[in-house]
Structure formats: structure tokens, C-alpha cells
């Protein structure tokens, strides 16, 4: 049995700029950005940034800002090797979701989160509460659709995060280089999509909980990944990121191929790619699908199916896997 994700991961990019520390330039004028409708002004780059989740942590590390980080939290899977040395020098203020007390104890001058729901009274504290302490709070543009221009893709929203953070920390050149490299990776994946005459359908199997599959719906990043590579998300009619569905519904969609999110590092039952393969082989209705019988299955790291600095890697695996497997039923 082939394991495409493992093989292709050796030849496709994870990130290309590395994570060596950069010295932020002191801005000659006040830097101002907007995050989720909230203007943020900085007389100088932050020196004690706190990242509330793994996505935020890895973006800051990719921008070489580890020397300006006072804490991380809620890291769910292993940090990639390219970041591990830098990550090891940053205090972990909470192994899971940080509380307001833990955030305040780190005395931050900047707090960043990939999703707005981390800023609640029973979590890090609301943005208003942190604002009264003169602590600017940043939320990824991917989680702020109300402020974004119509038609902006999730990847473009990620790139806008890099640009905004580059301005905040005086790391504009590093951010611009990252944007160029990842935009080029998206374009390369799109070249394969342009050659597809009849879009194949794909089911993204993210996790299995209590025996039930969780798949990518319309609003998650995989729908955009599918579009780029010339495929169609089989659950594009479900207006959720990761809806729970039934195996019978997966069989009814009869996808041309299946993408498995490997979450083995998370350690929950059914998280690993091997467990997902075994479950599909044992399910009477799923085991008879052509995609399963003919092993038209692509493995990607599960964390990369949510918007992050690593998502272009999963996109590359998807494009290469489709090319390797072919598009016909």
C-alpha cells in the first residue's frame, strides 16, 4: 500500500524561509494596522508577543520573531523541525487554551490568535479587556470575513496576515519574501488544476469521533484547495468548516478520491492515517467505493488543512497526489 503523503512530503515545501531571528527595524513613524475591524497603532515593534495557538506561533516563528515572543499556548501537534530550536526558547504559558491570568502573567505587549473565539472571558480575556491594559490584540483575517473584500481567498487572507504582522514588527522584507514564496506555491498547484477537463470530486476526512466521520464542508480551506487544483469538494453544499456526517452520506457522494488528514500526533483514537484507512476498509459501504478499492487516497498532515503558514504544503501534496493518481474513476 502506498502512502503518498509521506513520500511526497519529502520533495514538497513546508516553508522556505526558515526561522532565523530577524532584528525588527524601529519604524520612523507610527505603524498602524487593522485587525477584525479594530485599528492597532504601534510606536515601536512589540517585544513581548504572546501567541494563543499553534497557527499564530508558527507564523511568528516563520517571520523570525522568536526573540520578541514572551509566550505560546495551545500547541496541538509537534512543532516542525524547522522551528523546533526557536520554539524551545519560548515560554509555554499554557499547554492548552490560555486563561486570562496566564496571559497577563506573561506581561505581553501584543497578543495574537488565529480565531476570535480565543478572546473570551473564560479564555484569554476579551479584546476589550486586554485593550484596557493597553495590550493590542490581533486576529487572523481568515476568521474575520466581515472586514475582508469580496472574493478574497483564504490564502490571500493568510498573506494579508503576513503583511500586517510585517508592518507591526518592522519585518516587512521577511513578510514580503514569505508572501512571494507561498503565492508561487499556490500558482504551481493551480497549474495542475488548469489541465483538468472534468473536475474530480474529493472527500477530505479530517477525523473520526465515536465512529462518525468529520469531513471538510464548504467554508473550510479544503474547498479552496480543491478549486485551485481543479477538483470539487464533495461536501461543498454543507455550510460548515468540519461537519459531522454519516458513512452512508460519504458513500452516496462516491468521491473520485479521498484525502486523509493525519492527526496522529494529536493522539486521540481514530486520529492517525492508518486508523482512518482501517476504519474505511472495515465499513461495509465505504470499503466498496472505487476510491477505497483502488487506493485513490492521499495523506496530508491534518493540521495543514486549517489555514496556517503550513497550508501551502498540504496544497502541494494534494496537487501532486491528484497527478499521481490520475483523475478518472
Buried (B, 14 or more C-beta within 10 A) or exposed (E): EEBBBEBBBEEBBBBBBEBEBBEBEEBEEEBEBEBBEBEBEBEBBBBBBBBBBBBBBBBBBBBBBBEBBBBBBBBBBEBBEBBEEBBEEBEBBBEEBBBBEBBBBBEBBBBBBBBBEBBBEEBBBBBEBBBEEEBBBBBBBBBBEEEBEEEBBBBBBBBBBBBBBBBBBBBBEBBBBBBEBBBEBBEBBBEBBEEBEEBBBBBBBBBBEEEEBBBBBBBBBBBBBBBBBBBBBBBBEBEBBBBEBEBEBBBEBBBBBBBBBBBBBBEEEBBBBBBBBEBBEEBEBBBEBEBBEEEBBBBBBBBBBBBBBBBBBBBBBBBBBBBEBEBEE
